[in-house]
Amino acid sequence: MLKKLLSGDIFIAVYILAAFVMLIIPLNDTILDILLAFDMSLSFTIMFSCMLSKEVLDMAYYPTILLFTTIFRIALNVSSTRLILVQGEAGNVINTFGGFVGGGNLVVGAIIFLILILVQFMVINKGSERVAEVTARFTLDAMPGKQMAIDADLNTGAIDDAEAARRRQKIQDESSFFGNMDGAVKYVKGDATAGLVITAINIIGGIITGMIGQGLEIGEALNKYAILTIGDGLVSQIPSLLISLSTGILVTKGAKEAEFGAEILGELFSLPKVMLIVGSAMIGLGLLTPLNPLLFGIIGGLFLFMGYMLNRRLNKEQVETEVSAEETEAEEIRQPENVNSLLSVDPIELEFGYGIIPLADVNQGGDLLDRVVMIRRQIALELGTVVPIIRLRDNIQLNPNQYIIKIKGIQVSEGEILFDHYMAMNPGFVKEEITGIPTFEPSFHLPAIWITEGQRERAETLGYTVVDPPSIIATHLTEIIRHHIDELLSRQDVQNLVNNLKETNPSVVEELVPKLLGLGEVQKVLQQLLREGVSIRDLLSIFETLADYATTTRDTDILTEYVRQALKRAISSRYFQANETNSVVTLDPKMEQEIMGAVKQTEQGSYLNMNPERTKQLMDALGIEIKKLENLGRTPIVITSPIVRCYFKKLTEDYYRDLIVISYNEVEPNVELQSVGMVTI
């Protein structure tokens, strides 16, 4: 119970409540002394906390602190004013400040008070307000650039997702902080103004009270109440000045996460030449002018000594650094090579020649990094899986305009672009040709030509499809990732998907993994779906289907077919139009029986053992039927019975990798199919 009462929330609540109580209930001089001393100690605490904080976000609640301390200090002013006007006394703290700080002299005390007000109001507050305003504006303007830098580091693998999220949150927090500080500085400015007004009112009210209530002469009333008022003003303005100073320190603090004092001293006294010049100048002023030569000579000598010692230390550090570097180099030569860092393989790499570097350099206007981010988002939305970090590297061994794409360290494709040209492709209906450099589009190997910037508008007018070099690389990279996405799905990726699903649907995950299927078996099912372009985004339906059928079979090929049938709505909507006739090719039932007769069952699973000659004949017949669909302008799709679909697809992969094979059970009832041919021998 005691721990709860001493918690931070209770303390803040009591602090704010005390301020409102002071506005209503009169305080005696002892309690007022305690509260004034507490307010001063709190102001020192805030100032030194701002000085010693390593970054501004260490004081993220500073705008709220300003509001609370301002309210509390105004309440103290009201209480002290009431005490002065009613009793003519204000306690030890105010009397001491009025008599001791002002030397018992009304004029001196008033001048000191006005100086404090002017320094706070015209110097510190005004400067802090301007700095806070400009900082808030520049922080908001810099947010998009900082976000892009984080995305670039994330794509290049310099940071992970957790670090990227932390940096984005920090940027958001900084933006909110400086935006709040822009307004919170007004509290400090208003506090200084209120102190000046309250002091003036107190002096006038004290004179009136002394003359009417106590029968004093105007001089006596002025001397008595003015000194108390000046003391009250000094007591309130010194904490206010500390808060103003704290605000200025915080808004002018640099972005480095380092000790504030050490950074300042390091910046001022780190150059030996500066120390030597200042020392010589001070000695020269003492010798060549009427200024005190002893004083200026001593100060100049101290600076010369500091410069000498600093120069000596820097020379020593330089020698030690050189020796250390030589020893480290020699030690590395003697030690066996550490090859552990060479063993890791990046899942996806894009290497390019130096001529393509401007496309990837944000400082030169390149947006290739942004396109890589969009590729990962696009694949995640389309296929429901996270693409690994895509590593971008320049390679001086490549031709200037050449790039290569690697999957797990092995080159799988390459391309070449012309940096200052555009690629124009004829979609098939453009009759008029334009001049250019003949080439092939790298993603789909379609004929194209390179054209200049001046030809772009005319080519688009004629109907050509015109794309810029970054789009060519991004499209090529996207297609390569689609073709190899099943290879890139690791067990760890599957575990991450399982963990995400478990947060919302724990029951289905606990039922399936690892009771019915292991993580590796789930991975094989997901890989087979991705291999044929089926999205695994609806992971809940996939897991529920696996849980339904895993009790009867653990054959991943058969389980994949069950899952495909459960996802038939998604499959049908991707390949068929619901309101028109869809042309397809069917497989001869006799051939289906022959294929099933060639299936061999083993403990490790099933495989197809078909006669190579029969396979060749079947593929030739399939090629003829595919040609029919292509001549009709249709996507080649083969419809088979459910039991033979996966085996026929495996049979065709080496011949027609992109061929779409669908079973009858994967077609929605409202889809109308028309067979334009049958694959048979």
N, C-alpha and C positions, 0 to 999 in steps of 0.2 A: 504493500500500500504506500509506504514512504517513497519507494522508488518511482511509483506512478506520479505522486504529487510533485516530485522533483524533476519530472520530465520537462523537456524543452517547451512543449505546448502549454503546460501549466504556467511556466515562468513567463512566457510571452503574454499569455492571457492576463496574468496578474500585473505585468508591466503596463499594458494598455489600460487596464481597469484603474490602476493607480493614477494615471494621467487624468482620467475623467473624474475620479474622486476629488483630486486636487482642484479641479475647476469649480467644485460645488462646496466642499467642506473646508473651512479654515484650518490651517496647520499651525502648530506652535513652532518657535524658533529652533528647538532641538531637532524635531523631525525634518524641518526644512534644511538644516545643516547636513543631516544624514543624506537626504535625497540629492542635495547639490553636490556633495562629495561623490556620491554614487554616479551622478551624471557626468562628472568630470573624469572619473576613472573609466567609465564606459567609452567616453570620447577618445581617451588615450588608447584603449583597447582596439577600437575601430581603426585609428590611424596606424598603429603598428601592425595590425593585421593586414591592412592594405599595402604597407611597405614591404612586408616579408612574404606576401603571397607570391607564388611563382608565376601564376597567370591570372588573368582577370576572372575566369570562371571559377576560381577558388572562392571568389566573393560574389557568387551568382545572385544571392538574395540582397545585394547591397542596396538596390532601389527601395526595397521594402524596409530595410534597416533605416534608410534616410527618413522615410515617412514616419516610422515609429518614434525615432529620436526627436524629430521635429515636434510631434504632438506632445511628447513628454516634456521637452524644454519649454514650450509655450505654457503648458500647465504649471511648470515651476515659476515662470515669470508672473503668471496670474496670482499664484499663492504668495510670492514674495511681495508683489505690489499691494495685495490686500493687507499683509502684515505690516508693511511700512506705513501705509496710510492710516491704519487703525491704531497701531500701538506705537508708531514712531521708532520701532526697533525691528531688526530682520535677522538676528542671530549672529554667531561668531564669523561665519564664512563671509557674509556680505559686508559686515563691519570691517573685517580685516582687509578685504579687497578695496573697500572705499577709502580706508585710512592709510594702509601700508603701501599698496600699489600706487596710489595717487600722492603719497607723501603727506597726507593730511591736508593737502591743498586742493581746493575745489577746481581751480583753473587747470592745474596739472592733471588731475584725475579726468576732467572733461576732455582735455586734449588727447590723453592716452586712449580714452574710450573712442573718440572720433577717429583716431588713427587706425584702431582695430577695425572699426566699421568700414572705413575707406579701403583698407587693404583687402578685407574680406569681400566687400561688395564690388569694388571696381577692378580689382586685380585677379584674385583667385576665382571668385564666382563667375565673372565674365569670361575669363579664359577657359575654365572648365566647361561652361555652357557651350562655347564655340567648338571646343575639341570634341565634346560628346555629340554635338549635332553633326559635325563633319565625319566623325568615326562611324556613326550610325548609318550615314548615307553611303559611305564607301564600303562598309561591311555588307550592306544589302546589295550594292552593285556588283560586289565580288563573288556573291554566292554562286551564280551559274558557272563561273570559271572554276571555282573550287570543286563544285560537283563534278564537272567534266574531268578535272585532274584525278579525283578519286576513282571515277569510272575507268580512266586510262590505267591507273595503277592496278586496279582490280583485274582488268583484261590482260595485262602483261604479267600477272602473277606476282607483282611486287607486294601485294597485300591480299589477305583472305576476306571472305564475306563478313566475318565478325569485325575485323578492323575497319572495313569500309563502312559498316553500319555505325561504328563508334565515331568515325570521322564525320560522317553526315550528321549525326546527332550533335557533335561538337559545333559544327558550322551553324546548325539551327539554334543552339543555345547561345552562341556568340551574337547571332543576329538579334535574338530576343533581348539579350542583355543590353547591348548598345542602344537598341530602340527604347528600352525602358529607361536607360540612363539619360537619354536625350530629354525625357520628360521629368525624371526624378531630380535633375540638377535644379529645376525650378523650385523644389522644396527648399534647397539651401539658400537660393537667392531670396525667396520669400521670407525665410527665417531671419536673414540679416535685415531686411526691410522692416519686418515686424519688431525686431529688437530696437531699432532706431525710433520707431513710432512710439513703442511702449515707454521708452526712456523719456521721451519728450512729454508724454502724458503724465508720467510719474512725477516729473519735476513740477509741472503746472499744478497737478493735484496735490502734491506735498505742500507747496506754498499756500494754496487755498486752505488746506486742512490745518496747517500750522497757524495761519493768521486768524481763521474763524474759530476752529475748534480749541486751540490752545492759547490764543491771544498773543502770539509771537509777532515781533516786528518782521517786516518783509526780508530784511537781511538775515535775521536769525533763522527764519523759516527756510530761506534759500540755502543757507549753510548746512542746516541739519538734514533736510530732506534731499538736497541735491547730492550730498556726499553718499547718503544711503542709496540713492537711485543710481549714482555712478557705480557704486560697488555692486549693486544688483546687475547693472548692465555689463560690467566686467565679468562677473561670475557666469552670466549666461552667454556672453559673446566669446569667451575663451573656448568653451566646449564647441560652440558653433564654428569658431575659426578652425578648430581641430578637425571637425567634420568636413568643412570646406576643403581643407588641405588634403584630407583622405580622399575626397571625391576627385580632386585634381590629380593626385598620385595614381588613382585607379584608372582614370580615362586616358592618362598619358603613358601608362605602363606599356612597354613593348610586348611583342608576342612571344618572346623567348621564355622558355620554362627554366628560369635560373633565378638565383638569389638577387634581389633588387639592389641591395647595397654593393655587393661584389661587382655587379655589372656596371654600376655608375663609377665606382673607383677604378675599375679596369679601363673604362673608356676615357677617363680624365687623366690617369697617371700611368699609362702603358707605353708612352713613346719617350725614349731618352732625349731626343732632340728637343721636344717641347719643354722638358724640364730644364735643359741647359740654356735654352733661349730665355725662358722666364727668369731663371736665376741671374743671368747676365744683365737682363733689362732692369731687375730690381736693384742690383748693385750699381748700375749706371745711374739710376735715378737718385740713389743716395749720395753718390760722389759728385754728380754734375748739377744738382739742383739744391735749393735750400732745405730740402726734406732731411729728416733725421738720418744721418749716414749709418749710425750704429744699428738702428731698427731695421732699415732696409738692407743693410749689409748682412745681418743675421738671417733674415728671411731669404735673401738671394743665395746665401751660402747653403741653406737647407735645400733649396731647389737644385743647386749644382750637385750637392752630395747625393740627392735622390736620383738625379740623372745619371751620375757616375755608377752608382750601385745598380740601377736598372739596366744600364748598358752592359755592365759586367755579368749580370744574371742572364741576360738574353744571349750573350756570346757563349756562356757556359751551357745553356740549354740547347743551343744550336749544335755545339760539339757533341753533347750527349746524344742528341737526336741522330746525328750522322753516324756515330759509333754504334748506336742501337740498331739503326737500319742495316749497317754492314754486318753486324752480328746475326741479325734475323735472317738476312739473305744467305749468309754462310750456313746457318743452322738448317735452313730449308734445303740447301744443296746437299747437306750431309744426311738429312732424314729421308727415309723412303717416301715416295710420293703418296699423298692421301687421295685415293681414287674413289672414295665413297661418294663424293659430289658428282662424279662422272657416271654413276650407275643409274641415276634417276632418268626417266624418259617422259617427256611431255606428251600428253595425249594428242594435242593438236598444235601444229606449228605452221606459221606462215613466214617463210623467209623470202626476202626480196633484195634486188640489187640497189645500188646507191641512187639510181635514177628515180626510184619509187619512194625514197625516204620523205620527200615533201608531202606525199599523200598521207603519211602516218604522223607527221610532225604538226602538232596543234599550233605551234608558234608560227608555222608557215601557212596556216589556213587549211591544213589537211584534216579530213573528217573520217579517215579510215577507222580510227579507234571507236568513234561513235557508231559507225556501221557494224563493227564487231559486236558492240553492246546490243544493237538491234537484232543481230543474228541470233544471239543467245535468247533474247526475249521471244523472237519469232518461233524458234524451235520449241521452246518451253510451252508456248500456247498451242502450237500445232501438234506436237507429239507427246507432250506431257512429261518430258524428261529434261534434266538440267545438263546443258552442254558444258564440259570441263573448260577450264581457263584456256583461252586461245593465245598462245605465245607468239608475239610478233618480234622478228629479228631481221636486222639487215645482214647481208652476206656479200662480202666483196668478191667472193669467188664466182658469183653469178654475173650474167650479163647485166648491164645497167638497168634495163627495162624488164628483166625476167623475174618471175616469182615462182616458188614451188610450195606445195602443200604436203605436209608430212602427218601421218597418223602413227602415233607411238614410235616416232623416230624413223619411220620408213616413208620415203617419198611415194605418194600415190597419184599425184597430178602436178602439172606445171602450166604456166601460161606466160604470155609476153604482151606488154602494152606499149603504146606510144604516149608519153606523158602529156603532150600538148595537143593530142588528137582525140577525136570521138569515134566510136565504133557504130557504123550504120548497118542495119540488117534489113533485107527485103522480106516482109512478111508473106510474100507470094503473089500479091496483086498489083505491085508497082511495075509499071511498064517502062518508064523512063529511067535510064541508068545515070548515075553520077560517077565522076572520076574519083579515084582514091587508090589506096594501097590494099590489094587483096589480102585477106586473112581468114581465120576461122574463129568463131566465138568459142572460148575455151570450155564453157559449161556443157553445151549440147553439141559442139562441133558443127555448128551451122555456118555456111559461107557468109562472110561479111567483108566490109571494106573500112579502112581508116580514112576519116575525112578531117579537115581542119575546122577551126572555130568559125571561119567565114562561110563554110558550106553547110553548117548545122541547120540554120533556119530553112534553107531551100530543101534539104533532105527531109526535114520534118513535114514541110508543106507537101512534098511529093508522096508522103506516106511511109517513109522509112522509119524503123524503130531506131532511135539514136540514144546511146548510153555513154556516160562518161567513164574514165578509167576506174575510179573508186567503186562504181556500181558493178563494173565487170568483175573486179576481184571479189567483191562481196557476194555476188551471185554465184560465182564459181566456188567460193568457200562454202556457201550454204548448201549447194548441191553435193559437195564432197562429204560434208557432215551428215546430210540425210542418208547417203549411201553407206556410211560407216557408223551410224549412230548406235547400232546394236553392239558393235565392238567396244564402243566407248562407255557403255553401261556397265560399270563395275559392281562388285558385290557391295562395296561401301555406298555407292549411289543408291542401290536397292535398299540398303539398310536405312538410308536417309529418307527414302520414300515411305518405307514402313513406319518409321518414327513419326513422320508428318501425319500419316493416316491414323496412327494410334492415338494422336491427340484428340481427334474428333470421333473416331469409331474404334475404340479399344477392343470391343468384343470380337469383331471379325478378325482382327490381327491376332489376338490371343488364341482364337480357335484354329487359325491356319498355321502360323509360324510360332514355334517349330514343331507343333504337335503333329500336323499332317504333312507338311512339306518343309524341307530345309531352305535356307536362304539361297543356296545355289540352284535349287530346282525352280524357285520363283524367278530367279534371274534368267534362267533359260527360257521360261515362258515369255517373260517381258522382252527378251532379246528377239525371239521369233516373231512377236507382234511388231516390234520396231523394224525388223528386217524387211517386212512387207509394207511398211508405211502406215501401220495401224496405231493410232494414238493410244497411249496408256494413261492419259490424263484422268479418265474415269477409273481410278484405281480401286475405288470401293466396289464397283460392279465386277471388276476382274477378280478381286480377292474373294468376294462372295461366291462367284462361280467356281473358283478353285476349291473353296471350302466345301461346296456341294459335291464335287466329283472326285476330290482327292481321296475320299474314303474307299473308292472302287478301283482307282488306278493312279499310279505315280508316273506313268509314261508322259513326259512333257509334251511330246507331239500331239497326243490325244487330248491332253488338258488344254493345249493351245487352241485346238479346234473347238472345244466347248466354249472357251472364252470368246473366240471370234463369233460364234453363234449368239452369244449373249450381247455382243456389241454390234449386232447386225444393223441396227438403226444408223449408227455412225458410219459403218462400212457402205451401206446402201446410199446414204446421202452424199458420200464422197465421190462415188463412181457412177451413180445413176441419177437421171432426172425423173421426178415423180409424175410429171404431166406430159411426158412424151415417150415414144417408143425408143428403146435402147437396143442397139445392135450388138450382138455378142456371138461368140463361137462356142459350140458345145463339144464334148468329148464322147466319142462312140462308146456305148455301154460295153461292147466286147473288149475294147481297149482298156476300159476301167477294170474289167475282170482280169485281164492279162497283167495289168500293173499290180493289182492286189495279190495275184498269184506269185509275183516276184518279190513280195515283201517277206523278209526273214526276221523272225523274232529272236532276240537274245536277252540275256540278263541285263545288258547295258542299254537295251532299247531295240527299236526296229530299224531296219535299213532296207533299201531297194537293191535287189540283185537281178537286174534285167539284162538280157542279151545285148551287147553293144551294137550289133547290126540292127536289131529291132529298134533300139533306141534312136539310132541314126535315121531310120526310115520314119519313125514317129515324129522326130523333130523336123524333118523335111516337110512332112504333111502339115505340121503345125505352122511352119513358115509360110506355106501357101495360104492358109486360112488367115493368118495375121495380115498378109498383104492385101487380102480382100477388105478387111476393116480399115486399113490405112488408106486404101484407094477411096473409100467412102468418107474419109476425114474423121474416122472414129478412133478412139483409144482402144488398142487391142485388149479384149477381156475374154477369158475362157471360163465357162461355167461347167462345173463337175459335180458329182455326188459328194456328200460330206466325207465319206469314208476314204475317198481316194485323193481328195484335194491336196493335202500336205505332201503326199508322195509325188504327185504329178508336178507340184511346184518345185520340189527339190530336183526332179528330173530335168526341168527346163532352165534352172538357174545358170548352168554353164553355157547355155545357148542364148537365152533371152532373159537377161537379168531383170529387166524392168517389166516383164510380162505380168499382168494382173490375173490371178487365178482365184476365183470365188466359188463357193459351194452354193447349192440351191437354198440351204438353210440360213445363208447369210444375206438373203435378199428379202426386203420388206414386201408384204403382200400387195401393196399398191403400186409396185414398180412393174411396168410392162416391158417384157423382153422379147426380142425377135432374133432368132438364130439365122445368121447369114451363111453358116457353113458348119461342118462337123469334122473334127480331127479323127481320121481313121487311116488304116493301112489296107 
